[in-house]
Amino acid sequence: MQRAFESLGGIHAVEGVMAKVVQTDLEEEEYRLFKELLEKQRLSIREGLRLAIDKMVKEEVRVDPKDPFLSASRWGRAA
């Protein structure tokens, strides 16, 4: 599912959420293999890259349940 982007000088708003545009270079073989994987799963390059980034972030970022931010109420005070 494609989302509407609104350009803001290098920053984009995606459904009301601010987003950054990321660009990189791939070797020809990396690109070919990546495209093959995407075609098998019927994904766009954007969707495949989002999945890869989401997976890496979820695997590497650990949430500390004792973090005061997680125990704060909606109004900014600890519960």
PDB file of N, CA, C and O in Angstrom:
ATOM      1  N   MET A   1       0.841  -1.185   0.000  1.00  0.00           N
ATOM      2  CA  MET A   1       0.000   0.000   0.000  1.00  0.00           C
ATOM      3  C   MET A   1       0.880   1.240   0.000  1.00  0.00           C
ATOM      4  O   MET A   1       1.717   1.406   0.888  1.00  0.00           O
ATOM      5  N   GLN A   2       0.705   2.094  -0.964  1.00  0.00           N
ATOM      6  CA  GLN A   2       1.501   3.308  -1.070  1.00  0.00           C
ATOM      7  C   GLN A   2       0.899   4.401  -0.197  1.00  0.00           C
ATOM      8  O   GLN A   2      -0.322   4.506  -0.087  1.00  0.00           O
ATOM      9  N   ARG A   3       1.730   5.199   0.413  1.00  0.00           N
ATOM     10  CA  ARG A   3       1.274   6.308   1.243  1.00  0.00           C
ATOM     11  C   ARG A   3       1.556   7.617   0.520  1.00  0.00           C
ATOM     12  O   ARG A   3       2.529   7.724  -0.226  1.00  0.00           O
ATOM     13  N   ALA A   4       0.726   8.584   0.737  1.00  0.00           N
ATOM     14  CA  ALA A   4       0.924   9.899   0.125  1.00  0.00           C
ATOM     15  C   ALA A   4       2.043  10.635   0.846  1.00  0.00           C
ATOM     16  O   ALA A   4       2.091  10.653   2.076  1.00  0.00           O
ATOM     17  N   PHE A   5       2.941  11.242   0.078  1.00  0.00           N
ATOM     18  CA  PHE A   5       4.044  12.021   0.630  1.00  0.00           C
ATOM     19  C   PHE A   5       3.824  13.491   0.313  1.00  0.00           C
ATOM     20  O   PHE A   5       3.364  13.845  -0.772  1.00  0.00           O
ATOM     21  N   GLU A   6       4.156  14.331   1.264  1.00  0.00           N
ATOM     22  CA  GLU A   6       4.110  15.768   1.052  1.00  0.00           C
ATOM     23  C   GLU A   6       5.523  16.289   1.281  1.00  0.00           C
ATOM     24  O   GLU A   6       6.036  16.205   2.397  1.00  0.00           O
ATOM     25  N   SER A   7       6.154  16.821   0.250  1.00  0.00           N
ATOM     26  CA  SER A   7       7.542  17.257   0.349  1.00  0.00           C
ATOM     27  C   SER A   7       7.672  18.524   1.172  1.00  0.00           C
ATOM     28  O   SER A   7       6.899  19.470   1.015  1.00  0.00           O
ATOM     29  N   LEU A   8       8.660  18.527   2.049  1.00  0.00           N
ATOM     30  CA  LEU A   8       8.953  19.686   2.893  1.00  0.00           C
ATOM     31  C   LEU A   8      10.449  19.964   2.870  1.00  0.00           C
ATOM     32  O   LEU A   8      11.090  19.972   3.921  1.00  0.00           O
ATOM     33  N   GLY A   9      11.012  20.189   1.696  1.00  0.00           N
ATOM     34  CA  GLY A   9      12.436  20.514   1.575  1.00  0.00           C
ATOM     35  C   GLY A   9      13.361  19.433   2.094  1.00  0.00           C
ATOM     36  O   GLY A   9      14.185  19.713   2.965  1.00  0.00           O
ATOM     37  N   GLY A  10      13.263  18.218   1.601  1.00  0.00           N
ATOM     38  CA  GLY A  10      14.131  17.124   2.028  1.00  0.00           C
ATOM     39  C   GLY A  10      13.524  16.273   3.131  1.00  0.00           C
ATOM     40  O   GLY A  10      14.004  15.172   3.398  1.00  0.00           O
ATOM     41  N   ILE A  11      12.488  16.765   3.767  1.00  0.00           N
ATOM     42  CA  ILE A  11      11.765  16.016   4.788  1.00  0.00           C
ATOM     43  C   ILE A  11      10.366  15.784   4.236  1.00  0.00           C
ATOM     44  O   ILE A  11       9.806  16.666   3.584  1.00  0.00           O
ATOM     45  N   HIS A  12       9.808  14.637   4.482  1.00  0.00           N
ATOM     46  CA  HIS A  12       8.493  14.314   3.957  1.00  0.00           C
ATOM     47  C   HIS A  12       7.528  14.000   5.089  1.00  0.00           C
ATOM     48  O   HIS A  12       7.914  13.424   6.106  1.00  0.00           O
ATOM     49  N   ALA A  13       6.287  14.379   4.906  1.00  0.00           N
ATOM     50  CA  ALA A  13       5.235  14.034   5.855  1.00  0.00           C
ATOM     51  C   ALA A  13       4.497  12.829   5.304  1.00  0.00           C
ATOM     52  O   ALA A  13       3.941  12.887   4.207  1.00  0.00           O
ATOM     53  N   VAL A  14       4.488  11.737   6.057  1.00  0.00           N
ATOM     54  CA  VAL A  14       3.811  10.509   5.655  1.00  0.00           C
ATOM     55  C   VAL A  14       2.631  10.327   6.590  1.00  0.00           C
ATOM     56  O   VAL A  14       2.806   9.999   7.763  1.00  0.00           O
ATOM     57  N   GLU A  15       1.444  10.537   6.077  1.00  0.00           N
ATOM     58  CA  GLU A  15       0.230  10.411   6.883  1.00  0.00           C
ATOM     59  C   GLU A  15       0.375  11.131   8.223  1.00  0.00           C
ATOM     60  O   GLU A  15       0.024  10.580   9.266  1.00  0.00           O
ATOM     61  N   GLY A  16       0.888  12.348   8.195  1.00  0.00           N
ATOM     62  CA  GLY A  16       1.004  13.151   9.401  1.00  0.00           C
ATOM     63  C   GLY A  16       2.251  12.891  10.224  1.00  0.00           C
ATOM     64  O   GLY A  16       2.459  13.565  11.233  1.00  0.00           O
ATOM     65  N   VAL A  17       3.092  11.940   9.833  1.00  0.00           N
ATOM     66  CA  VAL A  17       4.318  11.616  10.561  1.00  0.00           C
ATOM     67  C   VAL A  17       5.503  12.115   9.746  1.00  0.00           C
ATOM     68  O   VAL A  17       5.575  11.867   8.542  1.00  0.00           O
ATOM     69  N   MET A  18       6.429  12.814  10.388  1.00  0.00           N
ATOM     70  CA  MET A  18       7.610  13.300   9.673  1.00  0.00           C
ATOM     71  C   MET A  18       8.516  12.137   9.322  1.00  0.00           C
ATOM     72  O   MET A  18       8.704  11.233  10.136  1.00  0.00           O
ATOM     73  N   ALA A  19       9.081  12.144   8.119  1.00  0.00           N
ATOM     74  CA  ALA A  19       9.931  11.056   7.650  1.00  0.00           C
ATOM     75  C   ALA A  19      11.146  11.627   6.934  1.00  0.00           C
ATOM     76  O   ALA A  19      11.085  12.724   6.378  1.00  0.00           O
ATOM     77  N   LYS A  20      12.240  10.892   6.947  1.00  0.00           N
ATOM     78  CA  LYS A  20      13.461  11.253   6.234  1.00  0.00           C
ATOM     79  C   LYS A  20      13.597  10.383   5.001  1.00  0.00           C
ATOM     80  O   LYS A  20      13.226   9.209   5.021  1.00  0.00           O
ATOM     81  N   VAL A  21      14.122  10.944   3.938  1.00  0.00           N
ATOM     82  CA  VAL A  21      14.414  10.190   2.727  1.00  0.00           C
ATOM     83  C   VAL A  21      15.838   9.670   2.848  1.00  0.00           C
ATOM     84  O   VAL A  21      16.751  10.424   3.184  1.00  0.00           O
ATOM     85  N   VAL A  22      16.030   8.373   2.574  1.00  0.00           N
ATOM     86  CA  VAL A  22      17.340   7.734   2.682  1.00  0.00           C
ATOM     87  C   VAL A  22      17.750   7.239   1.299  1.00  0.00           C
ATOM     88  O   VAL A  22      16.938   6.681   0.562  1.00  0.00           O
ATOM     89  N   GLN A  23      19.010   7.450   0.959  1.00  0.00           N
ATOM     90  CA  GLN A  23      19.517   7.024  -0.339  1.00  0.00           C
ATOM     91  C   GLN A  23      20.836   6.283  -0.132  1.00  0.00           C
ATOM     92  O   GLN A  23      21.620   6.643   0.746  1.00  0.00           O
ATOM     93  N   THR A  24      21.083   5.244  -0.943  1.00  0.00           N
ATOM     94  CA  THR A  24      22.323   4.485  -0.820  1.00  0.00           C
ATOM     95  C   THR A  24      22.725   3.903  -2.168  1.00  0.00           C
ATOM     96  O   THR A  24      21.968   3.976  -3.135  1.00  0.00           O
ATOM     97  N   ASP A  25      23.914   3.329  -2.224  1.00  0.00           N
ATOM     98  CA  ASP A  25      24.420   2.659  -3.427  1.00  0.00           C
ATOM     99  C   ASP A  25      24.515   1.170  -3.155  1.00  0.00           C
ATOM    100  O   ASP A  25      24.881   0.755  -2.055  1.00  0.00           O
ATOM    101  N   LEU A  26      24.186   0.368  -4.155  1.00  0.00           N
ATOM    102  CA  LEU A  26      24.337  -1.080  -4.071  1.00  0.00           C
ATOM    103  C   LEU A  26      25.197  -1.555  -5.231  1.00  0.00           C
ATOM    104  O   LEU A  26      25.178  -0.978  -6.318  1.00  0.00           O
ATOM    105  N   GLU A  27      25.943  -2.609  -4.981  1.00  0.00           N
ATOM    106  CA  GLU A  27      26.679  -3.252  -6.064  1.00  0.00           C
ATOM    107  C   GLU A  27      25.653  -3.885  -7.001  1.00  0.00           C
ATOM    108  O   GLU A  27      24.542  -4.200  -6.575  1.00  0.00           O
ATOM    109  N   GLU A  28      26.006  -4.071  -8.253  1.00  0.00           N
ATOM    110  CA  GLU A  28      25.085  -4.654  -9.239  1.00  0.00           C
ATOM    111  C   GLU A  28      24.523  -5.989  -8.767  1.00  0.00           C
ATOM    112  O   GLU A  28      23.324  -6.236  -8.898  1.00  0.00           O
ATOM    113  N   GLU A  29      25.375  -6.851  -8.220  1.00  0.00           N
ATOM    114  CA  GLU A  29      24.935  -8.178  -7.774  1.00  0.00           C
ATOM    115  C   GLU A  29      23.979  -8.079  -6.587  1.00  0.00           C
ATOM    116  O   GLU A  29      22.984  -8.802  -6.524  1.00  0.00           O
ATOM    117  N   GLU A  30      24.281  -7.182  -5.646  1.00  0.00           N
ATOM    118  CA  GLU A  30      23.386  -6.967  -4.506  1.00  0.00           C
ATOM    119  C   GLU A  30      22.011  -6.523  -4.986  1.00  0.00           C
ATOM    120  O   GLU A  30      20.989  -7.024  -4.520  1.00  0.00           O
ATOM    121  N   TYR A  31      21.996  -5.575  -5.924  1.00  0.00           N
ATOM    122  CA  TYR A  31      20.738  -5.051  -6.447  1.00  0.00           C
ATOM    123  C   TYR A  31      19.959  -6.144  -7.168  1.00  0.00           C
ATOM    124  O   TYR A  31      18.749  -6.266  -6.980  1.00  0.00           O
ATOM    125  N   ARG A  32      20.631  -6.932  -7.982  1.00  0.00           N
ATOM    126  CA  ARG A  32      19.973  -8.006  -8.727  1.00  0.00           C
ATOM    127  C   ARG A  32      19.325  -9.009  -7.773  1.00  0.00           C
ATOM    128  O   ARG A  32      18.169  -9.392  -7.952  1.00  0.00           O
ATOM    129  N   LEU A  33      20.086  -9.431  -6.752  1.00  0.00           N
ATOM    130  CA  LEU A  33      19.561 -10.390  -5.779  1.00  0.00           C
ATOM    131  C   LEU A  33      18.392  -9.805  -4.981  1.00  0.00           C
ATOM    132  O   LEU A  33      17.394 -10.482  -4.733  1.00  0.00           O
ATOM    133  N   PHE A  34      18.531  -8.551  -4.586  1.00  0.00           N
ATOM    134  CA  PHE A  34      17.468  -7.878  -3.839  1.00  0.00           C
ATOM    135  C   PHE A  34      16.191  -7.799  -4.674  1.00  0.00           C
ATOM    136  O   PHE A  34      15.101  -8.087  -4.180  1.00  0.00           O
ATOM    137  N   LYS A  35      16.334  -7.403  -5.952  1.00  0.00           N
ATOM    138  CA  LYS A  35      15.174  -7.315  -6.844  1.00  0.00           C
ATOM    139  C   LYS A  35      14.508  -8.678  -7.020  1.00  0.00           C
ATOM    140  O   LYS A  35      13.280  -8.769  -7.053  1.00  0.00           O
ATOM    141  N   GLU A  36      15.313  -9.740  -7.134  1.00  0.00           N
ATOM    142  CA  GLU A  36      14.751 -11.091  -7.262  1.00  0.00           C
ATOM    143  C   GLU A  36      13.915 -11.450  -6.030  1.00  0.00           C
ATOM    144  O   GLU A  36      12.808 -11.974  -6.153  1.00  0.00           O
ATOM    145  N   LEU A  37      14.456 -11.163  -4.848  1.00  0.00           N
ATOM    146  CA  LEU A  37      13.714 -11.430  -3.609  1.00  0.00           C
ATOM    147  C   LEU A  37      12.414 -10.635  -3.561  1.00  0.00           C
ATOM    148  O   LEU A  37      11.373 -11.164  -3.172  1.00  0.00           O
ATOM    149  N   LEU A  38      12.475  -9.379  -3.953  1.00  0.00           N
ATOM    150  CA  LEU A  38      11.290  -8.530  -3.936  1.00  0.00           C
ATOM    151  C   LEU A  38      10.231  -9.039  -4.912  1.00  0.00           C
ATOM    152  O   LEU A  38       9.042  -9.051  -4.594  1.00  0.00           O
ATOM    153  N   GLU A  39      10.664  -9.455  -6.093  1.00  0.00           N
ATOM    154  CA  GLU A  39       9.719  -9.956  -7.089  1.00  0.00           C
ATOM    155  C   GLU A  39       9.028 -11.224  -6.596  1.00  0.00           C
ATOM    156  O   GLU A  39       7.830 -11.401  -6.817  1.00  0.00           O
ATOM    157  N   LYS A  40       9.768 -12.105  -5.932  1.00  0.00           N
ATOM    158  CA  LYS A  40       9.174 -13.337  -5.391  1.00  0.00           C
ATOM    159  C   LYS A  40       8.092 -13.018  -4.358  1.00  0.00           C
ATOM    160  O   LYS A  40       7.086 -13.721  -4.260  1.00  0.00           O
ATOM    161  N   GLN A  41       8.311 -11.954  -3.594  1.00  0.00           N
ATOM    162  CA  GLN A  41       7.369 -11.585  -2.536  1.00  0.00           C
ATOM    163  C   GLN A  41       6.382 -10.497  -2.986  1.00  0.00           C
ATOM    164  O   GLN A  41       5.553 -10.028  -2.207  1.00  0.00           O
ATOM    165  N   ARG A  42       6.494 -10.114  -4.254  1.00  0.00           N
ATOM    166  CA  ARG A  42       5.627  -9.070  -4.826  1.00  0.00           C
ATOM    167  C   ARG A  42       5.676  -7.780  -4.016  1.00  0.00           C
ATOM    168  O   ARG A  42       4.645  -7.207  -3.664  1.00  0.00           O
ATOM    169  N   LEU A  43       6.893  -7.341  -3.730  1.00  0.00           N
ATOM    170  CA  LEU A  43       7.106  -6.109  -2.974  1.00  0.00           C
ATOM    171  C   LEU A  43       7.824  -5.085  -3.841  1.00  0.00           C
ATOM    172  O   LEU A  43       8.584  -5.444  -4.740  1.00  0.00           O
ATOM    173  N   SER A  44       7.577  -3.812  -3.565  1.00  0.00           N
ATOM    174  CA  SER A  44       8.323  -2.740  -4.220  1.00  0.00           C
ATOM    175  C   SER A  44       9.674  -2.595  -3.514  1.00  0.00           C
ATOM    176  O   SER A  44       9.887  -3.159  -2.440  1.00  0.00           O
ATOM    177  N   ILE A  45      10.569  -1.843  -4.122  1.00  0.00           N
ATOM    178  CA  ILE A  45      11.866  -1.575  -3.483  1.00  0.00           C
ATOM    179  C   ILE A  45      11.627  -0.863  -2.155  1.00  0.00           C
ATOM    180  O   ILE A  45      12.243  -1.199  -1.144  1.00  0.00           O
ATOM    181  N   ARG A  46      10.734   0.119  -2.161  1.00  0.00           N
ATOM    182  CA  ARG A  46      10.432   0.868  -0.932  1.00  0.00           C
ATOM    183  C   ARG A  46       9.932  -0.071   0.167  1.00  0.00           C
ATOM    184  O   ARG A  46      10.390   0.009   1.307  1.00  0.00           O
ATOM    185  N   GLU A  47       8.994  -0.960  -0.170  1.00  0.00           N
ATOM    186  CA  GLU A  47       8.451  -1.889   0.822  1.00  0.00           C
ATOM    187  C   GLU A  47       9.530  -2.830   1.350  1.00  0.00           C
ATOM    188  O   GLU A  47       9.588  -3.099   2.550  1.00  0.00           O
ATOM    189  N   GLY A  48      10.384  -3.330   0.455  1.00  0.00           N
ATOM    190  CA  GLY A  48      11.460  -4.232   0.869  1.00  0.00           C
ATOM    191  C   GLY A  48      12.462  -3.555   1.784  1.00  0.00           C
ATOM    192  O   GLY A  48      12.908  -4.139   2.771  1.00  0.00           O
ATOM    193  N   LEU A  49      12.812  -2.327   1.455  1.00  0.00           N
ATOM    194  CA  LEU A  49      13.746  -1.588   2.307  1.00  0.00           C
ATOM    195  C   LEU A  49      13.130  -1.280   3.665  1.00  0.00           C
ATOM    196  O   LEU A  49      13.814  -1.376   4.684  1.00  0.00           O
ATOM    197  N   ARG A  50      11.839  -0.908   3.701  1.00  0.00           N
ATOM    198  CA  ARG A  50      11.171  -0.654   4.980  1.00  0.00           C
ATOM    199  C   ARG A  50      11.167  -1.912   5.840  1.00  0.00           C
ATOM    200  O   ARG A  50      11.416  -1.846   7.043  1.00  0.00           O
ATOM    201  N   LEU A  51      10.882  -3.070   5.217  1.00  0.00           N
ATOM    202  CA  LEU A  51      10.896  -4.327   5.963  1.00  0.00           C
ATOM    203  C   LEU A  51      12.284  -4.616   6.535  1.00  0.00           C
ATOM    204  O   LEU A  51      12.412  -5.026   7.688  1.00  0.00           O
ATOM    205  N   ALA A  52      13.320  -4.402   5.727  1.00  0.00           N
ATOM    206  CA  ALA A  52      14.692  -4.651   6.179  1.00  0.00           C
ATOM    207  C   ALA A  52      15.065  -3.728   7.341  1.00  0.00           C
ATOM    208  O   ALA A  52      15.668  -4.164   8.321  1.00  0.00           O
ATOM    209  N   ILE A  53      14.704  -2.458   7.222  1.00  0.00           N
ATOM    210  CA  ILE A  53      15.008  -1.500   8.285  1.00  0.00           C
ATOM    211  C   ILE A  53      14.231  -1.845   9.550  1.00  0.00           C
ATOM    212  O   ILE A  53      14.794  -1.858  10.644  1.00  0.00           O
ATOM    213  N   ASP A  54      12.937  -2.125   9.401  1.00  0.00           N
ATOM    214  CA  ASP A  54      12.122  -2.489  10.563  1.00  0.00           C
ATOM    215  C   ASP A  54      12.697  -3.709  11.280  1.00  0.00           C
ATOM    216  O   ASP A  54      12.766  -3.735  12.509  1.00  0.00           O
ATOM    217  N   LYS A  55      13.108  -4.715  10.513  1.00  0.00           N
ATOM    218  CA  LYS A  55      13.666  -5.929  11.103  1.00  0.00           C
ATOM    219  C   LYS A  55      14.946  -5.615  11.880  1.00  0.00           C
ATOM    220  O   LYS A  55      15.123  -6.078  13.007  1.00  0.00           O
ATOM    221  N   MET A  56      15.828  -4.835  11.278  1.00  0.00           N
ATOM    222  CA  MET A  56      17.092  -4.503  11.939  1.00  0.00           C
ATOM    223  C   MET A  56      16.858  -3.710  13.217  1.00  0.00           C
ATOM    224  O   MET A  56      17.491  -3.973  14.240  1.00  0.00           O
ATOM    225  N   VAL A  57      15.956  -2.745  13.161  1.00  0.00           N
ATOM    226  CA  VAL A  57      15.663  -1.919  14.340  1.00  0.00           C
ATOM    227  C   VAL A  57      15.059  -2.778  15.445  1.00  0.00           C
ATOM    228  O   VAL A  57      15.460  -2.661  16.603  1.00  0.00           O
ATOM    229  N   LYS A  58      14.108  -3.631  15.109  1.00  0.00           N
ATOM    230  CA  LYS A  58      13.467  -4.473  16.116  1.00  0.00           C
ATOM    231  C   LYS A  58      14.451  -5.451  16.746  1.00  0.00           C
ATOM    232  O   LYS A  58      14.341  -5.755  17.934  1.00  0.00           O
ATOM    233  N   GLU A  59      15.415  -5.951  15.968  1.00  0.00           N
ATOM    234  CA  GLU A  59      16.398  -6.894  16.492  1.00  0.00           C
ATOM    235  C   GLU A  59      17.433  -6.212  17.372  1.00  0.00           C
ATOM    236  O   GLU A  59      17.943  -6.829  18.307  1.00  0.00           O
ATOM    237  N   GLU A  60      17.753  -4.962  17.097  1.00  0.00           N
ATOM    238  CA  GLU A  60      18.840  -4.271  17.788  1.00  0.00           C
ATOM    239  C   GLU A  60      18.390  -3.366  18.928  1.00  0.00           C
ATOM    240  O   GLU A  60      19.150  -3.141  19.870  1.00  0.00           O
ATOM    241  N   VAL A  61      17.190  -2.853  18.859  1.00  0.00           N
ATOM    242  CA  VAL A  61      16.726  -1.906  19.876  1.00  0.00           C
ATOM    243  C   VAL A  61      15.978  -2.670  20.958  1.00  0.00           C
ATOM    244  O   VAL A  61      14.996  -3.361  20.686  1.00  0.00           O
ATOM    245  N   ARG A  62      16.451  -2.538  22.171  1.00  0.00           N
ATOM    246  CA  ARG A  62      15.823  -3.193  23.315  1.00  0.00           C
ATOM    247  C   ARG A  62      15.155  -2.125  24.172  1.00  0.00           C
ATOM    248  O   ARG A  62      15.724  -1.057  24.399  1.00  0.00           O
ATOM    249  N   VAL A  63      13.970  -2.412  24.637  1.00  0.00           N
ATOM    250  CA  VAL A  63      13.242  -1.476  25.490  1.00  0.00           C
ATOM    251  C   VAL A  63      13.485  -1.852  26.943  1.00  0.00           C
ATOM    252  O   VAL A  63      13.333  -3.009  27.334  1.00  0.00           O
ATOM    253  N   ASP A  64      13.868  -0.849  27.742  1.00  0.00           N
ATOM    254  CA  ASP A  64      14.058  -1.046  29.175  1.00  0.00           C
ATOM    255  C   ASP A  64      12.721  -0.810  29.864  1.00  0.00           C
ATOM    256  O   ASP A  64      12.245   0.325  29.897  1.00  0.00           O
ATOM    257  N   PRO A  65      12.097  -1.862  30.422  1.00  0.00           N
ATOM    258  CA  PRO A  65      10.783  -1.687  31.054  1.00  0.00           C
ATOM    259  C   PRO A  65      10.814  -0.728  32.239  1.00  0.00           C
ATOM    260  O   PRO A  65       9.762  -0.256  32.671  1.00  0.00           O
ATOM    261  N   LYS A  66      11.999  -0.431  32.774  1.00  0.00           N
ATOM    262  CA  LYS A  66      12.125   0.502  33.902  1.00  0.00           C
ATOM    263  C   LYS A  66      12.281   1.950  33.440  1.00  0.00           C
ATOM    264  O   LYS A  66      12.368   2.856  34.268  1.00  0.00           O
ATOM    265  N   ASP A  67      12.317   2.172  32.129  1.00  0.00           N
ATOM    266  CA  ASP A  67      12.467   3.521  31.585  1.00  0.00           C
ATOM    267  C   ASP A  67      11.311   4.384  32.075  1.00  0.00           C
ATOM    268  O   ASP A  67      10.153   4.023  31.867  1.00  0.00           O
ATOM    269  N   PRO A  68      11.597   5.538  32.734  1.00  0.00           N
ATOM    270  CA  PRO A  68      10.537   6.396  33.261  1.00  0.00           C
ATOM    271  C   PRO A  68       9.561   6.868  32.179  1.00  0.00           C
ATOM    272  O   PRO A  68       8.395   7.132  32.469  1.00  0.00           O
ATOM    273  N   PHE A  69      10.028   6.974  30.952  1.00  0.00           N
ATOM    274  CA  PHE A  69       9.142   7.398  29.867  1.00  0.00           C
ATOM    275  C   PHE A  69       7.974   6.430  29.701  1.00  0.00           C
ATOM    276  O   PHE A  69       6.855   6.845  29.400  1.00  0.00           O
ATOM    277  N   LEU A  70       8.238   5.147  29.895  1.00  0.00           N
ATOM    278  CA  LEU A  70       7.201   4.136  29.715  1.00  0.00           C
ATOM    279  C   LEU A  70       6.193   4.126  30.857  1.00  0.00           C
ATOM    280  O   LEU A  70       5.076   3.635  30.689  1.00  0.00           O
ATOM    281  N   SER A  71       6.569   4.660  32.012  1.00  0.00           N
ATOM    282  CA  SER A  71       5.640   4.672  33.144  1.00  0.00           C
ATOM    283  C   SER A  71       4.921   6.013  33.294  1.00  0.00           C
ATOM    284  O   SER A  71       4.084   6.172  34.183  1.00  0.00           O
ATOM    285  N   ALA A  72       5.242   6.973  32.433  1.00  0.00           N
ATOM    286  CA  ALA A  72       4.599   8.273  32.510  1.00  0.00           C
ATOM    287  C   ALA A  72       3.185   8.202  31.959  1.00  0.00           C
ATOM    288  O   ALA A  72       2.915   7.498  30.986  1.00  0.00           O
ATOM    289  N   SER A  73       2.286   8.945  32.600  1.00  0.00           N
ATOM    290  CA  SER A  73       0.915   8.997  32.093  1.00  0.00           C
ATOM    291  C   SER A  73       0.861   9.908  30.879  1.00  0.00           C
ATOM    292  O   SER A  73       1.868  10.509  30.503  1.00  0.00           O
ATOM    293  N   ARG A  74      -0.296  10.009  30.273  1.00  0.00           N
ATOM    294  CA  ARG A  74      -0.471  10.886  29.115  1.00  0.00           C
ATOM    295  C   ARG A  74      -0.156  12.324  29.440  1.00  0.00           C
ATOM    296  O   ARG A  74       0.199  13.092  28.546  1.00  0.00           O
ATOM    297  N   TRP A  75      -0.276  12.709  30.686  1.00  0.00           N
ATOM    298  CA  TRP A  75      -0.111  14.103  31.075  1.00  0.00           C
ATOM    299  C   TRP A  75       1.294  14.410  31.599  1.00  0.00           C
ATOM    300  O   TRP A  75       1.541  15.505  32.105  1.00  0.00           O
ATOM    301  N   GLY A  76       2.217  13.447  31.481  1.00  0.00           N
ATOM    302  CA  GLY A  76       3.609  13.712  31.813  1.00  0.00           C
ATOM    303  C   GLY A  76       4.009  13.399  33.235  1.00  0.00           C
ATOM    304  O   GLY A  76       5.148  13.671  33.614  1.00  0.00           O
ATOM    305  N   ARG A  77       3.131  12.843  34.031  1.00  0.00           N
ATOM    306  CA  ARG A  77       3.475  12.493  35.406  1.00  0.00           C
ATOM    307  C   ARG A  77       3.521  10.990  35.553  1.00  0.00           C
ATOM    308  O   ARG A  77       2.777  10.261  34.898  1.00  0.00           O
ATOM    309  N   ALA A  78       4.408  10.538  36.423  1.00  0.00           N
ATOM    310  CA  ALA A  78       4.531   9.089  36.652  1.00  0.00           C
ATOM    311  C   ALA A  78       3.245   8.536  37.246  1.00  0.00           C
ATOM    312  O   ALA A  78       2.554   9.207  38.013  1.00  0.00           O
ATOM    313  N   ALA A  79       2.943   7.316  36.879  1.00  0.00           N
ATOM    314  CA  ALA A  79       1.697   6.680  37.369  1.00  0.00           C
ATOM    315  C   ALA A  79       1.867   6.212  38.791  1.00  0.00           C
ATOM    316  O   ALA A  79       0.935   5.657  39.373  1.00  0.00           O
TER     317      ALA A  79
END
